[in-house]
Amino acid sequence: MKIAIIIIRVLLGGMYLFASIPYFLKIMPTEMPPMTADQTTFMAGLTASVYLMPLIKATELVSGILLLIGRTAPLGALIIFPVTLNIFLYHAFLGPKQLPMVAVMLIFNVLLFFAYRQKYLPLVSK
């Protein structure tokens, strides 16, 4: 089980790291895949709020690094969960084409929560 958690942690951390680094280095693909009208409206809103996309990508970068460092993985899993949930809900309601991959990311995050549950108990206990 310990090796499985390490593999899940490294895969999830790597996914978020490799999703955020191209954003900051400005090497994002120039061609976007075709989007529906709802997806275009959503992305226009993200672009209109100038701070939100850099904040999301910075959160992904920091959490990816924290997940790759074994000692800080519980904190990284906790920080990245709202982003993972938002990505899952976006794909569930607006773009179900990539929903299986995003569902795996959400399952990985929940499995990490379960694996690190002892670390989170002081947060919820009196």
Secondary structure, 3 states (H helix, E strand, C coil): CHHHHHHHHHHHHHHHHHHHHHHHCCCCCCCCCCCCHHHHHHHHHHHHCCCHHHHHHHHHHHHHHHHHCHHHHHHHHHHHHHHHHHHHHHHHHCCHHHHHHHHHHHHHHHHHHHHCHHHHHHHHCC
